Amino acid sequence: MRTNSTLKTPALTTPELLTTAEVCDVLKVHRSTLYKWWERGDGPERMRLPNGSARVHRTDLDEFLYACEVAAR
């Protein structure tokens, strides 16, 4: 008979959400540049919070950086 101690459950993790300032720090761009990219449909995917501020999932930022690296080759 199996007990709960022998069952493995996947760890639930909360995705890391970055602020606009944190995204700008990683990308080394000014905030206005990031907003221009978003207006054009470029840049990392963002989500809007109910208060209107933007957040970017760390994985979306990583995918954006990878896409830029591949495009530059």
Biopython code that builds the backbone (N, CA, C, O; Angstrom):
import numpy as np
from Bio.PDB.StructureBuilder import StructureBuilder

atoms = [
    (1, "MET", "N", (0.836, -1.173, 0.000)),
    (1, "MET", "CA", (0.000, 0.000, 0.000)),
    (1, "MET", "C", (0.890, 1.250, 0.000)),
    (1, "MET", "O", (1.877, 1.319, 0.733)),
    (2, "ARG", "N", (0.529, 2.233, -0.832)),
    (2, "ARG", "CA", (1.307, 3.472, -0.921)),
    (2, "ARG", "C", (0.800, 4.482, 0.096)),
    (2, "ARG", "O", (-0.400, 4.610, 0.338)),
    (3, "THR", "N", (1.713, 5.165, 0.657)),
    (3, "THR", "CA", (1.346, 6.244, 1.576)),
    (3, "THR", "C", (1.660, 7.574, 0.914)),
    (3, "THR", "O", (2.384, 7.633, -0.079)),
    (4, "ASN", "N", (1.120, 8.614, 1.463)),
    (4, "ASN", "CA", (1.352, 9.951, 0.912)),
    (4, "ASN", "C", (2.820, 10.332, 0.915)),
    (4, "ASN", "O", (3.255, 11.118, 0.073)),
    (5, "SER", "N", (3.585, 9.794, 1.840)),
    (5, "SER", "CA", (4.996, 10.158, 1.900)),
    (5, "SER", "C", (5.783, 9.609, 0.715)),
    (5, "SER", "O", (6.875, 10.099, 0.426)),
    (6, "THR", "N", (5.254, 8.609, 0.029)),
    (6, "THR", "CA", (5.968, 8.050, -1.114)),
    (6, "THR", "C", (5.540, 8.691, -2.422)),
    (6, "THR", "O", (6.202, 8.494, -3.441)),
    (7, "LEU", "N", (4.465, 9.444, -2.425)),
    (7, "LEU", "CA", (4.001, 10.088, -3.645)),
    (7, "LEU", "C", (4.735, 11.402, -3.846)),
    (7, "LEU", "O", (4.946, 12.169, -2.906)),
    (8, "LYS", "N", (5.110, 11.638, -5.062)),
    (8, "LYS", "CA", (5.777, 12.902, -5.385)),
    (8, "LYS", "C", (4.775, 13.815, -6.077)),
    (8, "LYS", "O", (4.136, 13.416, -7.051)),
    (9, "THR", "N", (4.640, 15.008, -5.587)),
    (9, "THR", "CA", (3.780, 15.989, -6.224)),
    (9, "THR", "C", (4.654, 17.097, -6.777)),
    (9, "THR", "O", (5.634, 17.495, -6.147)),
    (10, "PRO", "N", (4.302, 17.597, -7.957)),
    (10, "PRO", "CA", (5.126, 18.677, -8.517)),
    (10, "PRO", "C", (5.018, 19.930, -7.668)),
    (10, "PRO", "O", (3.951, 20.258, -7.151)),
    (11, "ALA", "N", (6.112, 20.607, -7.537)),
    (11, "ALA", "CA", (6.120, 21.860, -6.779)),
    (11, "ALA", "C", (5.430, 22.939, -7.605)),
    (11, "ALA", "O", (5.728, 23.112, -8.787)),
    (12, "LEU", "N", (4.535, 23.641, -6.994)),
    (12, "LEU", "CA", (3.857, 24.745, -7.656)),
    (12, "LEU", "C", (4.680, 26.005, -7.442)),
    (12, "LEU", "O", (5.014, 26.364, -6.313)),
    (13, "THR", "N", (4.992, 26.650, -8.516)),
    (13, "THR", "CA", (5.780, 27.870, -8.409)),
    (13, "THR", "C", (5.004, 29.034, -9.003)),
    (13, "THR", "O", (4.265, 28.870, -9.974)),
    (14, "THR", "N", (5.170, 30.165, -8.434)),
    (14, "THR", "CA", (4.561, 31.376, -8.953)),
    (14, "THR", "C", (5.510, 31.982, -9.969)),
    (14, "THR", "O", (6.695, 32.160, -9.685)),
    (15, "PRO", "N", (4.995, 32.302, -11.162)),
    (15, "PRO", "CA", (5.890, 32.901, -12.156)),
    (15, "PRO", "C", (6.414, 34.249, -11.677)),
    (15, "PRO", "O", (5.702, 35.026, -11.042)),
    (16, "GLU", "N", (7.671, 34.501, -11.998)),
    (16, "GLU", "CA", (8.274, 35.768, -11.599)),
    (16, "GLU", "C", (7.760, 36.878, -12.505)),
    (16, "GLU", "O", (7.915, 36.816, -13.724)),
    (17, "LEU", "N", (7.155, 37.883, -11.909)),
    (17, "LEU", "CA", (6.663, 39.041, -12.650)),
    (17, "LEU", "C", (7.612, 40.202, -12.422)),
    (17, "LEU", "O", (7.941, 40.538, -11.285)),
    (18, "LEU", "N", (8.046, 40.812, -13.513)),
    (18, "LEU", "CA", (8.978, 41.930, -13.442)),
    (18, "LEU", "C", (8.245, 43.235, -13.705)),
    (18, "LEU", "O", (7.324, 43.292, -14.519)),
    (19, "THR", "N", (8.658, 44.265, -13.017)),
    (19, "THR", "CA", (8.109, 45.599, -13.259)),
    (19, "THR", "C", (8.739, 46.176, -14.525)),
    (19, "THR", "O", (9.718, 45.642, -15.048)),
    (20, "THR", "N", (8.166, 47.259, -14.999)),
    (20, "THR", "CA", (8.722, 47.944, -16.162)),
    (20, "THR", "C", (10.167, 48.372, -15.897)),
    (20, "THR", "O", (11.029, 48.233, -16.764)),
    (21, "ALA", "N", (10.421, 48.885, -14.712)),
    (21, "ALA", "CA", (11.782, 49.319, -14.368)),
    (21, "ALA", "C", (12.756, 48.144, -14.388)),
    (21, "ALA", "O", (13.886, 48.288, -14.855)),
    (22, "GLU", "N", (12.334, 46.987, -13.889)),
    (22, "GLU", "CA", (13.207, 45.818, -13.886)),
    (22, "GLU", "C", (13.486, 45.329, -15.305)),
    (22, "GLU", "O", (14.606, 44.923, -15.617)),
    (23, "VAL", "N", (12.468, 45.370, -16.164)),
    (23, "VAL", "CA", (12.654, 44.969, -17.561)),
    (23, "VAL", "C", (13.635, 45.924, -18.238)),
    (23, "VAL", "O", (14.519, 45.485, -18.973)),
    (24, "CYS", "N", (13.486, 47.214, -17.995)),
    (24, "CYS", "CA", (14.402, 48.205, -18.575)),
    (24, "CYS", "C", (15.831, 47.982, -18.099)),
    (24, "CYS", "O", (16.773, 48.128, -18.878)),
    (25, "ASP", "N", (16.000, 47.634, -16.847)),
    (25, "ASP", "CA", (17.342, 47.345, -16.319)),
    (25, "ASP", "C", (17.971, 46.161, -17.035)),
    (25, "ASP", "O", (19.150, 46.204, -17.384)),
    (26, "VAL", "N", (17.207, 45.116, -17.255)),
    (26, "VAL", "CA", (17.734, 43.926, -17.937)),
    (26, "VAL", "C", (18.080, 44.248, -19.388)),
    (26, "VAL", "O", (19.131, 43.843, -19.885)),
    (27, "LEU", "N", (17.197, 44.973, -20.063)),
    (27, "LEU", "CA", (17.398, 45.276, -21.483)),
    (27, "LEU", "C", (18.341, 46.454, -21.718)),
    (27, "LEU", "O", (18.790, 46.684, -22.841)),
    (28, "LYS", "N", (18.636, 47.194, -20.656)),
    (28, "LYS", "CA", (19.499, 48.388, -20.764)),
    (28, "LYS", "C", (18.903, 49.413, -21.727)),
    (28, "LYS", "O", (19.604, 49.976, -22.568)),
    (29, "VAL", "N", (17.593, 49.645, -21.588)),
    (29, "VAL", "CA", (16.910, 50.651, -22.397)),
    (29, "VAL", "C", (16.128, 51.577, -21.478)),
    (29, "VAL", "O", (15.820, 51.229, -20.339)),
    (30, "HIS", "N", (15.814, 52.759, -21.989)),
    (30, "HIS", "CA", (15.003, 53.713, -21.246)),
    (30, "HIS", "C", (13.550, 53.259, -21.283)),
    (30, "HIS", "O", (13.125, 52.555, -22.199)),
    (31, "ARG", "N", (12.809, 53.669, -20.284)),
    (31, "ARG", "CA", (11.396, 53.294, -20.187)),
    (31, "ARG", "C", (10.609, 53.715, -21.425)),
    (31, "ARG", "O", (9.738, 52.977, -21.887)),
    (32, "SER", "N", (10.909, 54.888, -21.962)),
    (32, "SER", "CA", (10.185, 55.360, -23.146)),
    (32, "SER", "C", (10.438, 54.447, -24.347)),
    (32, "SER", "O", (9.552, 54.259, -25.180)),
    (33, "THR", "N", (11.641, 53.882, -24.439)),
    (33, "THR", "CA", (11.946, 52.950, -25.522)),
    (33, "THR", "C", (11.097, 51.692, -25.402)),
    (33, "THR", "O", (10.551, 51.209, -26.394)),
    (34, "LEU", "N", (10.986, 51.168, -24.197)),
    (34, "LEU", "CA", (10.169, 49.973, -23.976)),
    (34, "LEU", "C", (8.716, 50.241, -24.335)),
    (34, "LEU", "O", (8.078, 49.399, -24.966)),
    (35, "TYR", "N", (8.180, 51.392, -23.948)),
    (35, "TYR", "CA", (6.793, 51.723, -24.268)),
    (35, "TYR", "C", (6.601, 51.910, -25.774)),
    (35, "TYR", "O", (5.552, 51.545, -26.306)),
    (36, "LYS", "N", (7.592, 52.472, -26.472)),
    (36, "LYS", "CA", (7.507, 52.595, -27.937)),
    (36, "LYS", "C", (7.456, 51.221, -28.579)),
    (36, "LYS", "O", (6.678, 50.989, -29.504)),
    (37, "TRP", "N", (8.291, 50.305, -28.083)),
    (37, "TRP", "CA", (8.257, 48.936, -28.605)),
    (37, "TRP", "C", (6.870, 48.333, -28.424)),
    (37, "TRP", "O", (6.330, 47.726, -29.349)),
    (38, "TRP", "N", (6.298, 48.497, -27.246)),
    (38, "TRP", "CA", (4.975, 47.931, -26.976)),
    (38, "TRP", "C", (3.921, 48.565, -27.875)),
    (38, "TRP", "O", (3.008, 47.876, -28.330)),
    (39, "GLU", "N", (4.031, 49.880, -28.144)),
    (39, "GLU", "CA", (3.081, 50.548, -29.036)),
    (39, "GLU", "C", (3.149, 49.971, -30.442)),
    (39, "GLU", "O", (2.130, 49.882, -31.126)),
    (40, "ARG", "N", (4.353, 49.575, -30.882)),
    (40, "ARG", "CA", (4.552, 48.985, -32.211)),
    (40, "ARG", "C", (4.245, 47.491, -32.243)),
    (40, "ARG", "O", (4.237, 46.881, -33.313)),
    (41, "GLY", "N", (3.994, 46.901, -31.080)),
    (41, "GLY", "CA", (3.754, 45.462, -31.024)),
    (41, "GLY", "C", (5.025, 44.660, -30.868)),
    (41, "GLY", "O", (5.018, 43.442, -31.048)),
    (42, "ASP", "N", (6.122, 45.328, -30.535)),
    (42, "ASP", "CA", (7.408, 44.663, -30.316)),
    (42, "ASP", "C", (7.655, 44.536, -28.812)),
    (42, "ASP", "O", (6.798, 44.881, -27.998)),
    (43, "GLY", "N", (8.814, 44.046, -28.465)),
    (43, "GLY", "CA", (9.178, 43.931, -27.056)),
    (43, "GLY", "C", (8.601, 42.672, -26.439)),
    (43, "GLY", "O", (7.846, 41.942, -27.082)),
    (44, "PRO", "N", (8.956, 42.423, -25.202)),
    (44, "PRO", "CA", (8.446, 41.230, -24.523)),
    (44, "PRO", "C", (6.950, 41.370, -24.233)),
    (44, "PRO", "O", (6.442, 42.475, -24.043)),
    (45, "GLU", "N", (6.262, 40.243, -24.203)),
    (45, "GLU", "CA", (4.835, 40.247, -23.872)),
    (45, "GLU", "C", (4.636, 40.867, -22.493)),
    (45, "GLU", "O", (5.442, 40.663, -21.586)),
    (46, "ARG", "N", (3.562, 41.621, -22.349)),
    (46, "ARG", "CA", (3.278, 42.236, -21.053)),
    (46, "ARG", "C", (1.841, 41.945, -20.658)),
    (46, "ARG", "O", (0.999, 41.596, -21.486)),
    (47, "MET", "N", (1.595, 42.097, -19.391)),
    (47, "MET", "CA", (0.231, 41.992, -18.887)),
    (47, "MET", "C", (-0.077, 43.251, -18.094)),
    (47, "MET", "O", (0.812, 43.854, -17.492)),
    (48, "ARG", "N", (-1.323, 43.633, -18.099)),
    (48, "ARG", "CA", (-1.751, 44.813, -17.344)),
    (48, "ARG", "C", (-2.439, 44.361, -16.063)),
    (48, "ARG", "O", (-3.286, 43.468, -16.070)),
    (49, "LEU", "N", (-2.062, 44.991, -14.984)),
    (49, "LEU", "CA", (-2.712, 44.745, -13.705)),
    (49, "LEU", "C", (-3.942, 45.632, -13.595)),
    (49, "LEU", "O", (-4.052, 46.614, -14.329)),
    (50, "PRO", "N", (-4.871, 45.314, -12.699)),
    (50, "PRO", "CA", (-6.078, 46.146, -12.551)),
    (50, "PRO", "C", (-5.782, 47.622, -12.284)),
    (50, "PRO", "O", (-6.590, 48.484, -12.631)),
    (51, "ASN", "N", (-4.637, 47.922, -11.673)),
    (51, "ASN", "CA", (-4.310, 49.325, -11.407)),
    (51, "ASN", "C", (-3.673, 50.014, -12.619)),
    (51, "ASN", "O", (-3.328, 51.194, -12.543)),
    (52, "GLY", "N", (-3.512, 49.293, -13.734)),
    (52, "GLY", "CA", (-2.992, 49.878, -14.962)),
    (52, "GLY", "C", (-1.509, 49.690, -15.182)),
    (52, "GLY", "O", (-1.016, 49.951, -16.279)),
    (53, "SER", "N", (-0.779, 49.244, -14.172)),
    (53, "SER", "CA", (0.657, 49.054, -14.341)),
    (53, "SER", "C", (0.933, 47.776, -15.137)),
    (53, "SER", "O", (0.114, 46.857, -15.168)),
    (54, "ALA", "N", (2.084, 47.740, -15.766)),
    (54, "ALA", "CA", (2.463, 46.605, -16.613)),
    (54, "ALA", "C", (3.415, 45.680, -15.867)),
    (54, "ALA", "O", (4.211, 46.125, -15.040)),
    (55, "ARG", "N", (3.327, 44.403, -16.165)),
    (55, "ARG", "CA", (4.253, 43.397, -15.647)),
    (55, "ARG", "C", (4.632, 42.467, -16.789)),
    (55, "ARG", "O", (3.858, 42.248, -17.721)),
    (56, "VAL", "N", (5.832, 41.928, -16.695)),
    (56, "VAL", "CA", (6.337, 41.001, -17.706)),
    (56, "VAL", "C", (6.774, 39.728, -17.000)),
    (56, "VAL", "O", (7.540, 39.770, -16.037)),
    (57, "HIS", "N", (6.281, 38.596, -17.488)),
    (57, "HIS", "CA", (6.751, 37.322, -16.949)),
    (57, "HIS", "C", (8.222, 37.151, -17.324)),
    (57, "HIS", "O", (8.619, 37.468, -18.445)),
    (58, "ARG", "N", (9.016, 36.660, -16.403)),
    (58, "ARG", "CA", (10.443, 36.468, -16.668)),
    (58, "ARG", "C", (10.655, 35.568, -17.886)),
    (58, "ARG", "O", (11.568, 35.802, -18.677)),
    (59, "THR", "N", (9.825, 34.552, -18.039)),
    (59, "THR", "CA", (9.974, 33.646, -19.180)),
    (59, "THR", "C", (9.707, 34.373, -20.500)),
    (59, "THR", "O", (10.357, 34.081, -21.503)),
    (60, "ASP", "N", (8.754, 35.320, -20.514)),
    (60, "ASP", "CA", (8.490, 36.102, -21.725)),
    (60, "ASP", "C", (9.680, 36.992, -22.066)),
    (60, "ASP", "O", (10.016, 37.163, -23.238)),
    (61, "LEU", "N", (10.310, 37.552, -21.055)),
    (61, "LEU", "CA", (11.502, 38.369, -21.284)),
    (61, "LEU", "C", (12.638, 37.512, -21.829)),
    (61, "LEU", "O", (13.344, 37.923, -22.749)),
    (62, "ASP", "N", (12.814, 36.326, -21.264)),
    (62, "ASP", "CA", (13.860, 35.420, -21.747)),
    (62, "ASP", "C", (13.608, 35.018, -23.196)),
    (62, "ASP", "O", (14.546, 34.956, -23.991)),
    (63, "GLU", "N", (12.347, 34.744, -23.548)),
    (63, "GLU", "CA", (12.006, 34.389, -24.932)),
    (63, "GLU", "C", (12.277, 35.555, -25.879)),
    (63, "GLU", "O", (12.766, 35.348, -26.989)),
    (64, "PHE", "N", (11.967, 36.770, -25.453)),
    (64, "PHE", "CA", (12.227, 37.952, -26.264)),
    (64, "PHE", "C", (13.727, 38.114, -26.508)),
    (64, "PHE", "O", (14.149, 38.377, -27.635)),
    (65, "LEU", "N", (14.527, 37.959, -25.463)),
    (65, "LEU", "CA", (15.978, 38.083, -25.598)),
    (65, "LEU", "C", (16.532, 37.005, -26.529)),
    (65, "LEU", "O", (17.421, 37.280, -27.335)),
    (66, "TYR", "N", (16.014, 35.788, -26.422)),
    (66, "TYR", "CA", (16.463, 34.694, -27.298)),
    (66, "TYR", "C", (16.108, 35.002, -28.751)),
    (66, "TYR", "O", (16.923, 34.787, -29.648)),
    (67, "ALA", "N", (14.879, 35.511, -28.990)),
    (67, "ALA", "CA", (14.461, 35.844, -30.343)),
    (67, "ALA", "C", (15.349, 36.940, -30.936)),
    (67, "ALA", "O", (15.683, 36.894, -32.120)),
    (68, "CYS", "N", (15.729, 37.916, -30.122)),
    (68, "CYS", "CA", (16.624, 38.977, -30.593)),
    (68, "CYS", "C", (17.986, 38.416, -30.935)),
    (68, "CYS", "O", (18.598, 38.820, -31.923)),
    (69, "GLU", "N", (18.461, 37.495, -30.130)),
    (69, "GLU", "CA", (19.766, 36.873, -30.371)),
    (69, "GLU", "C", (19.751, 36.059, -31.680)),
    (69, "GLU", "O", (20.692, 36.125, -32.471)),
    (70, "VAL", "N", (18.692, 35.312, -31.887)),
    (70, "VAL", "CA", (18.579, 34.500, -33.104)),
    (70, "VAL", "C", (18.477, 35.405, -34.329)),
    (70, "VAL", "O", (19.101, 35.129, -35.354)),
    (71, "ALA", "N", (17.702, 36.476, -34.237)),
    (71, "ALA", "CA", (17.533, 37.397, -35.359)),
    (71, "ALA", "C", (18.843, 38.097, -35.718)),
    (71, "ALA", "O", (19.053, 38.468, -36.873)),
    (72, "ALA", "N", (19.707, 38.275, -34.748)),
    (72, "ALA", "CA", (20.967, 38.993, -34.986)),
    (72, "ALA", "C", (22.024, 38.115, -35.649)),
    (72, "ALA", "O", (23.057, 38.617, -36.091)),
    (73, "ARG", "N", (21.778, 36.830, -35.721)),
    (73, "ARG", "CA", (22.775, 35.925, -36.329)),
    (73, "ARG", "C", (22.792, 36.004, -37.823)),
    (73, "ARG", "O", (23.573, 35.305, -38.469)),
]
sb = StructureBuilder()
sb.init_structure("model")
sb.init_model(0)
sb.init_chain("A")
sb.init_seg("    ")
for serial, (resi, resn, name, xyz) in enumerate(atoms, 1):
    if name == "N":
        sb.init_residue(resn, " ", resi, " ")
    sb.init_atom(name, np.array(xyz, "f"), 0.0, 1.0, " ", f" {name:<3s}", serial, name[0])
structure = sb.get_structure()
